């Protein structure tokens, strides 16, 4: 019985790769006869898994069904699901917090003690840093994702950074999550250019626009493209620095919503960032804790010098006897 159960788990794992398997392939992978494969497939169907027979040569494919069959997870997968649910309970998608908590409670009741210990250890040793991001309705995300997949145009009202409302039509390409906010990368039909939209500022209109032929994306690395768009384009000032540290070190300390990093060599990189106030840029770069050179805009160098003078005066005052810091 134990051998049969293990074989069913392995068969299910193979079918979950979402490809067609011939009976001979499954027989070879499982080390059993094709007749045994057929019996095992029937057993999975009895458990609620919708295993479809494929056309042509006898084969099998796992399909989606209306019934939720037993969930089979190994240790690492179970912990990953529990951590994901805990993150979703306080995440940036509105309306799923309570549902995530209920699902997490059900999962933790059936976790073995050793796995509950791992999940609880992670929770107790993690301090969340809550951001001010606006939550996004899950219905909006699924509607946008469906439009991306189906190559259907989107019509929506959009609120700009300054609060200005406008009507937009776009050919949606991909959703990008920065960790705090959701963004849509799409081709703006009226402006005839690629744009990045914050999903929490979008109000979808129905019906969708016409179907379209997908365009080549603006960049192979859409995460980097979105980072460049949201870290500089909306701001009044755009700055360029040479930072004397490896690109991976700087990228690890600079949020993608603040700046983008381009390697120069193994010891230095170029940092591009933006803000509405030059002092804010100076503080961000200074907090990296490594040497840097400021290139653009020209007034940035003057601002750095002025801030350095103020900081020097503050440190001198703080270290002089008889003067209160």
SVG drawing of the C-alpha trace seen along z (x, -y; Angstrom):
<svg xmlns="http://www.w3.org/2000/svg" viewBox="-19 -76 56 80">
<polyline fill="none" stroke="black" stroke-width="0.4" points="0.0,0.0 2.8,-2.4 4.5,-1.7 1.3,-2.3 0.7,-5.6 4.3,-6.8 3.8,-5.8 0.5,-7.8 2.4,-10.9 5.1,-10.5 2.5,-10.1 0.6,-13.2 3.9,-15.1 4.6,-14.2 1.1,-15.1 1.3,-18.5 4.0,-19.6 1.1,-20.4 2.2,-18.4 0.9,-15.4 2.4,-12.1 2.1,-8.9 1.3,-5.7 4.7,-4.3 6.5,-7.4 4.7,-7.2 5.4,-3.5 9.1,-4.0 9.3,-6.8 7.4,-4.9 8.9,-1.5 5.6,0.3 3.5,1.7 1.1,-0.5 -1.7,1.5 -0.6,0.4 -0.4,-3.2 -4.1,-3.0 -5.1,-1.7 -3.2,-4.5 -4.8,-7.1 -8.3,-5.6 -7.3,-5.9 -6.4,-9.6 -9.8,-10.2 -11.5,-8.6 -9.7,-11.0 -11.0,-13.9 -8.2,-14.7 -9.4,-15.3 -7.0,-13.3 -7.9,-13.5 -7.1,-11.0 -5.4,-12.8 -6.2,-12.4 -4.1,-10.3 -1.6,-8.0 -2.9,-7.0 -1.8,-9.6 -2.8,-11.6 -3.0,-15.2 -4.1,-16.7 -7.0,-19.1 -8.6,-21.7 -11.7,-20.5 -14.6,-21.9 -13.7,-19.8 -10.6,-20.6 -8.7,-17.3 -6.5,-16.6 -3.5,-18.9 -0.2,-17.0 2.9,-19.1 6.4,-18.2 7.9,-19.9 9.5,-22.9 6.3,-23.4 4.1,-23.4 6.3,-26.0 6.4,-28.1 2.6,-28.1 2.3,-29.1 4.8,-31.9 3.0,-33.1 -0.4,-33.1 1.1,-35.0 2.6,-37.6 -0.7,-37.9 -2.5,-38.6 -0.8,-41.9 0.0,-42.5 -0.9,-45.0 -3.9,-43.2 -7.1,-44.4 -9.8,-42.0 -7.7,-38.8 -6.3,-39.5 -9.2,-37.7 -9.3,-34.9 -5.5,-34.4 -5.8,-34.3 -8.6,-31.6 -6.6,-29.5 -3.4,-29.8 -5.3,-28.7 -6.6,-25.6 -3.1,-24.8 -1.3,-25.2 -3.8,-22.8 -2.6,-20.0 1.1,-20.8 3.3,-18.5 4.9,-19.9 8.3,-20.2 6.9,-22.4 4.8,-24.5 8.0,-25.3 9.7,-26.5 6.8,-28.7 6.4,-30.2 10.2,-30.8 10.1,-32.8 7.1,-34.8 8.7,-35.6 12.0,-36.6 10.5,-38.9 9.6,-42.5 7.3,-43.9 8.0,-47.4 4.6,-48.6 4.5,-50.9 1.9,-53.5 1.0,-51.8 -2.6,-51.8 -4.1,-48.3 -5.3,-46.9 -8.5,-45.0 -7.8,-41.4 -10.6,-41.7 -8.6,-44.4 -5.5,-42.3 -7.2,-39.3 -9.0,-41.4 -5.8,-43.0 -3.9,-39.7 -6.7,-38.2 -6.5,-41.1 -2.7,-40.7 -3.1,-36.9 -6.0,-37.4 -4.4,-40.4 -7.5,-42.6 -7.2,-46.3 -8.0,-48.0 -10.1,-51.2 -9.7,-52.9 -9.7,-56.2 -6.3,-57.1 -5.3,-59.4 -1.8,-60.9 0.7,-61.6 -0.7,-65.2 -4.3,-63.9 -5.3,-64.8 -7.9,-62.4 -7.7,-61.2 -9.2,-58.5 -6.7,-56.0 -6.7,-53.2 -3.8,-50.7 -2.6,-47.4 -1.7,-45.7 1.6,-43.7 2.6,-42.6 1.9,-43.2 5.0,-44.0 5.1,-43.9 7.7,-46.1 7.1,-44.6 4.9,-47.5 2.9,-48.4 1.5,-46.8 2.3,-48.3 1.0,-47.6 3.4,-47.9 1.4,-48.6 1.3,-50.4 -0.7,-53.7 -2.8,-53.8 -3.4,-57.6 0.2,-58.6 1.6,-55.8 4.3,-54.9 5.0,-52.5 3.8,-53.6 3.9,-52.3 0.7,-52.7 0.2,-52.3 -2.7,-49.8 -4.1,-51.4 -4.6,-54.6 -6.5,-52.7 -10.3,-52.5 -11.2,-49.9 -14.1,-50.6 -16.1,-47.9 -16.2,-46.5 -12.6,-45.9 -11.1,-47.4 -10.5,-45.4 -8.1,-42.5 -4.6,-43.4 -1.5,-41.9 1.2,-41.9 4.1,-44.3 7.7,-43.6 8.2,-44.7 10.1,-47.9 12.8,-45.9 13.7,-42.2 14.0,-42.9 10.6,-44.4 11.5,-44.6 14.4,-46.9 12.3,-48.9 9.6,-49.4 12.2,-50.3 13.7,-53.0 10.2,-54.4 9.0,-54.7 12.4,-55.8 13.0,-58.8 10.3,-59.7 7.6,-61.1 10.0,-63.3 11.1,-66.9 14.8,-66.1 16.7,-63.2 20.2,-62.5 23.1,-60.4 26.0,-59.2 29.0,-57.0 29.1,-54.8 32.3,-53.1 30.9,-49.8 29.8,-46.7 26.4,-47.0 24.9,-44.1 25.9,-45.7 24.3,-49.0 21.2,-47.3 20.8,-45.4 20.7,-48.7 18.6,-50.8 14.9,-50.0 13.9,-49.6 11.3,-52.4 14.1,-54.8 16.8,-54.2 18.3,-51.9 21.8,-50.5 23.9,-49.9 27.3,-48.1 30.5,-49.8 33.0,-47.2 33.4,-44.9 34.2,-47.8 31.8,-50.6 28.4,-51.3 26.1,-54.1 23.1,-55.0 20.1,-56.8 17.5,-58.1 14.8,-60.8 13.0,-62.9 11.1,-66.1 13.8,-67.5 17.5,-67.4 18.2,-67.0 16.2,-63.8 18.5,-62.4 21.6,-63.4 20.4,-61.7 19.5,-58.5 22.9,-58.2 24.8,-59.2 23.0,-56.4 24.5,-53.8 27.6,-54.0 30.1,-54.0 31.9,-56.6 30.3,-58.3 30.6,-61.1 27.6,-63.3 27.3,-64.1 23.8,-65.4 22.1,-67.8 24.8,-70.5 23.0,-72.1 23.2,-68.7 27.0,-69.2 26.2,-72.6 23.5,-71.0 25.9,-68.3 28.5,-70.9 25.9,-72.9 24.7,-69.8 28.2,-68.7 28.9,-72.2 25.8,-71.9 26.7,-68.3 30.3,-69.4 29.0,-72.3 26.7,-70.0 29.4,-67.5 31.8,-70.2 29.2,-71.7 28.4,-68.4 32.0,-67.6 32.9,-71.0 32.9,-71.2 30.4,-73.6 28.2,-73.6 24.9,-71.7 24.4,-69.4"/>
</svg>
